[in-house]
């Protein structure tokens, strides 16, 4: 399965995490890292959220290949 973020989504994530990383580095602390949560909602599409600690940034719809039009994971041949 391949999940693709658009250039705009990468910029949103970058603009979200860079200030957090800089704040940690300024305090001589290791940056916390981040996660990307993908929600699969069958025929309604797939959405992503960036998370760092208690902070989030909505990334919106993402491209998933193979397409995931069902409520359970779909293989390339399905």
C-alpha positions in Angstrom: 0.0 0.0 0.0 1.3 3.4 -0.9 0.1 6.6 0.7 0.9 9.9 -1.0 0.8 13.4 0.4 0.5 16.4 -1.9 3.1 19.1 -1.9 0.6 21.3 0.0 0.2 18.7 2.7 3.9 18.3 3.0 4.2 22.0 3.5 1.5 22.0 6.1 3.3 19.3 8.0 6.6 21.1 7.6 5.2 24.4 8.9 3.6 22.5 11.8 6.7 20.5 13.0 9.6 22.9 12.3 8.7 25.4 15.0 8.3 22.5 17.5 11.7 21.1 16.6 13.3 24.5 16.8 11.8 25.1 20.3 13.2 21.8 21.5 16.6 22.4 20.0 16.8 25.9 21.5 16.3 24.3 24.9 19.0 21.7 24.0 16.3 19.0 24.0 15.9 16.2 21.5 12.9 17.0 19.1 9.9 14.8 19.8 9.2 13.6 16.3 5.7 13.3 14.8 3.3 10.8 13.4 0.8 10.8 10.6 -2.5 9.1 11.2 -4.5 7.9 8.2 -8.2 7.3 8.5 -9.8 4.9 6.1 -13.5 5.6 5.7 -14.5 3.2 2.8 -16.4 5.0 0.1 -15.8 8.4 1.8 -12.1 8.4 1.2 -8.9 8.5 3.3 -7.8 11.5 5.4 -4.6 12.3 7.2 -3.8 14.1 10.5 -0.2 15.1 11.6 0.4 14.6 15.4 3.1 15.8 17.7 2.3 15.3 21.4 -1.1 16.9 22.0 -0.9 19.0 18.9 -2.5 18.2 15.5 -2.7 19.5 12.0 -5.4 18.4 9.6 -3.8 17.4 6.3 -7.1 16.4 4.6 -7.7 13.7 1.9 -4.7 11.6 0.8 -4.1 9.3 -2.2 -3.9 5.6 -1.3 -2.9 3.0 -3.9 -4.3 0.5 -4.4 -7.6 2.4 -4.0 -9.4 1.6 -0.7 -13.1 1.9 -1.5 -14.2 -0.6 1.1 -14.3 -0.8 4.9 -11.5 -3.3 5.1 -8.0 -3.2 3.4 -8.1 -3.9 -0.3 -5.3 -5.7 -2.1 -4.0 -4.6 -5.6 -6.0 -7.4 -7.3 -9.4 -6.7 -5.5 
